[in-house]
Amino acid sequence: MKLIAKHNNLKFVIEADLPEVGFYLYIFNLDNECIADYLQDTEIMAKEFALEEFGVSINSWNTDFS
């Protein structure tokens, strides 16, 4: 399962890695190219990082089951 949000012409994706590793926050440009990734300990920390660093609202995340 992935969480997806869009903000300022960028797509943000939070995806779990192995439980002992954490959660990745990926950032994609308009060409759907990954331009950055950040590893966080928890899903909540990834959402908070996206909010603090990029202004992505906590309420903007949607579930993607693909």
Secondary structure in CASP SS format (residue, H / E / C, confidence):
PFRMAT SS
TARGET T0000
AUTHOR 0000-0000-0000
METHOD secondary structure of the structure
MODEL  1
M C 1.00
K E 1.00
L E 1.00
I E 1.00
A E 1.00
K E 1.00
H E 1.00
N C 1.00
N C 1.00
L E 1.00
K E 1.00
F E 1.00
V E 1.00
I E 1.00
E E 1.00
A E 1.00
D C 1.00
L C 1.00
P C 1.00
E C 1.00
V C 1.00
G C 1.00
F E 1.00
Y E 1.00
L E 1.00
Y E 1.00
I E 1.00
F E 1.00
N C 1.00
L C 1.00
D C 1.00
N C 1.00
E C 1.00
C E 1.00
I E 1.00
A E 1.00
D E 1.00
Y E 1.00
L E 1.00
Q E 1.00
D C 1.00
T C 1.00
E H 1.00
I H 1.00
M H 1.00
A H 1.00
K H 1.00
E H 1.00
F H 1.00
A H 1.00
L H 1.00
E H 1.00
E H 1.00
F H 1.00
G C 1.00
V C 1.00
S C 1.00
I H 1.00
N H 1.00
S H 1.00
W C 1.00
N E 1.00
T E 1.00
D E 1.00
F C 1.00
S C 1.00
END
